[in-house]
Amino acid sequence: HLNLLGKREKAIYGTKSLTVINKDITGLAKKLAIDVKIVQRNSEGDILDIIQKADYDALIINPAAFTHTSIAIRDAIAGVDKPAIEVHLSNIHTREEFRRTSYIAGVAVGQISGFGAFSYLLALHAAKNILSKK
């Protein structure tokens, strides 16, 4: 439901729309000399296809509610040889009990959560750092 950012549960997810967040991401990526491809899907199957295609050097993923339910996304990330960074706008560890478990964390190089839209920018810096070491 990331396509509803700025409209839904603003107290939790903030007031920035996905369009504005994506502009912030592309702006920082340009400064960091990183090529980014931004994709948003609501369907688990579509997300799996994107992960498995693996036409990227690093994956920054906000699996949203799939974080807590999708072994399939976890397995897709584990099945490709690419570093993955898990991102959440809210701090999932301070929310409802069911949100505190991430199936993704075990196959990600790291998790960034709780910094709102800035979480994505932190993830870009992390990706740049990871890729510079390869």
Secondary structure, 3 states (H helix, E strand, C coil): CHHHCCCCCHHHHCCCCHHHHHHHHHHHHHHHCCCCCCCCCCCHHHHHHHHHHCCCCCEEECCHHHHHCCHHHHHHHHHCCCCEEEEECCCHHHCCHHHHCCCCHHHCCEEEECCCCHHHHHHHHHHHHHHHCC
